[in-house]
Amino acid sequence: MKLSKEDKALAKLWKRNVELALKAEIKGSRWRKSRETLFFVESEYFFYCQCFPWQNSKKIEIRLWCKPLGLDPIFWEIFDIPENLKKPLSHRSHAAFKCFGIQLYQGVLEFTSEQTHEVITRSVLDYIDELTNSYIAEKTSIPFDQQLIEIGAKCSIDLVCAKILGGNLTSAKEIVNHALQSKIKGQYGVVGSDKSFYDYAYDWLKTK
């Protein structure tokens, strides 16, 4: 159904009001906000959550991720972009070149017209707090490379960095060699270069 001009204006206003209510709701909490992303650090892990209010319906899409704080610095060292270390903490969620970590949740929460913006944003925060608290209690004591393997990441950029973070350089080299032999490029390359992340990781690991 095509929305009228008035309905479109109301939908846009709802989206904007939810965004403002979310910004107000996180004050005094562990969450901080940058662009559309909420984030915090606990137990040496970086948690970040993208919240997208749908303009034409009372829904909010949520994408929640986590990764060890030490993961991205390894990735940036391999790619020789140390300037990223000087960027704000939120850069670990916004950077074009980064590790993604483990996705804890991706889905859509639905609300009704009767629920206020404050009730909606409180519900969102309660939900992602429940997910992150559960992860912190149950998973952060497990090495991150083991967590990645448990979810099926047998050959990935995150896994290489996690192996290095855990001090297992031999295993990292094995993954990189397998990727190169199998001609796996991964999601990162450099404009103007044929080298992939695994090429850079191979060269970096040779110096260790």
N, C-alpha and C positions, 0 to 999 in steps of 0.2 A: 504494500500500500504506500502510495506516494504521500509524503508529509506536506502539510500546508506550510506556508511561510511562518505562521504563528507557531506551529508545532516544532518547526526546525529551530526557532529562536528559543523556545522553552527547553528543547533537548540540549542545545548548546549551553544554556544557562545552568541546567542540571549538572552537566559535565564539569563546568567551571566551579560550581558550588561544592561539588564533591572533592575536587582537587584542593580547594581552599580549606575545606573541613579536614582533609587528610593532613595538610600542612600544619593546621592548628592542633590536631589530635596528637601528633608526635612530639609536641613540645613537652619537655620533661621526661620523655621516654628514652630508651637507648637508641632509637631509630633517628637517623638524619636523612635529609632529602636533598637530592641534586637532580634537576630536570624531572623526569618521570620516575626516578629510581629512589627507593628507600634503601638504606644500608646501615650496618653496624658491625663492630668487631667484638668477638668474645672467644675465649679459649684458643687464641691464636688463629681464629678463622674469620674470614671476611664473608658476611652474609649480605646478599643484595636481592632486592625484589622490585620488579617492574610492575606498576599498577596502571592499567589503561581503562578508565571509565568509557563505556560505549556511549556515544552521543545519542543514538536513536533508540536506546532501550535502557532499562534500569539494571545494567549489568556491569561488572568490573572484571576485566581479565587480569589474572595474576601469574607472574613467572618468577619463581623463587629459586635462587641458586646459592651455593656456598663453595668455598675453596680455602685452603690454608693461606695465611698471609704471605708465606715465603714462596708461593708458587709463581706468581707473576714476576718477581725480581729475577728468578732463574730464566724464565722465558725471555725477559728483556735483555739479560746478559748474553744469552745465546744469539739473539738478533742484533746485539750491539746498539741498543737504544737506552742507555743508562739515564738519559734525561727524564724518562718516565718515572724514575724513582723520586724525583723532585716534585712530581705533580700531586695534587690533592688526593686523599684516600679514595674519593669517589671515582677517580680515573680507572680504578681496577674494574669498574663496571662499564665505563664509557669508552675505554681505549679501543682503537681499531685493532691493535695487536695486544692480545691478552689470552690467558687461559680462562675457560668458561667454568670449570669446576663441575660439581654434581648438581643436577636439577632436582630440587626437593618437591617441587609442585609446578604444574602448569594447568590452568583451568579457568573457569568462569564462575563467579559468584553472582547469583541473581537476587534482586531485591524488589520490593513493592513500592508503589507510589506513596503509601502511607508512612513509610519509614523515612525519618529525617536524615539529612546529610550526616549529622553527628552520629546517629545510630549506625548508619551504613559504614562510616569510616572506622568506628569502634569495632564493628564486626570484622572488618578486614584485618585490623591490627591484632585482634584476639586470635584470629585464624592463623596468621603467619607467625605470631608469637608461639602458638601451640606447636606448629611444625618445627620452628627453629629450636625451641626448648627441648623437644623430643630428640632432635638430631644431636644437640650438644650433650645431652645425658647419655645417649646410646652409642654415638659414633665417633666423637672427637678423640677418644682414646685409641681408636683403631688407625694404623698407618693409612695415609690417604691413598697410596698406591694400591693397597689391599682393597680399600673401598671401591676404587675404580675397577679393579679386576672382578669384584663381586657383581658389578652391574654390567659386565661384559666388555669393558674397554681394554681389549687385548693389545691393541696397537693404536695409540693416540698421542697427540701432542701433550695433553695433560698428563698422561701416564709417564712419558719420558721425563717431564719436569718433576713429577712426583717421585720417581725413582731417584733422580739426582738429589732432590730435597731430603730423601731418606738415606742418602749416602750410598745407594746401590748403583754405582757407576757401571759396573759390569752388565747388569740387567738393562740399564738405559742404552748401553752400546748395542746390545743384542736386539732391542726393539728398533733402534735407528737403522741398524744393518738390514733387518728384515724389511723395514719400510722402503729402503733404497733398492734392495734386490727385487721387491715386489712392485716397484715404481709407484708407491703410494705418495701422493703429494701433500695430503692434509689440506686444511682450509686456509693456510697462509703461504704466500709467496711475496716476492718483492718486485714492484713495477720495474721493468727494464732488466730483469734478471731471470734466468731459468732455474735458479736455486730455490729449493723449498725449505721449509723449517728443518726437515731431516738432513738436508745438506749442511745447513748451518750448525745443527746439533752435532753432526759427524765431525766437522772441523773443530768445534768447541771441545768435544770430548777427547779428541786427539791430544789436546794440551793438558789434560788432567791425569 
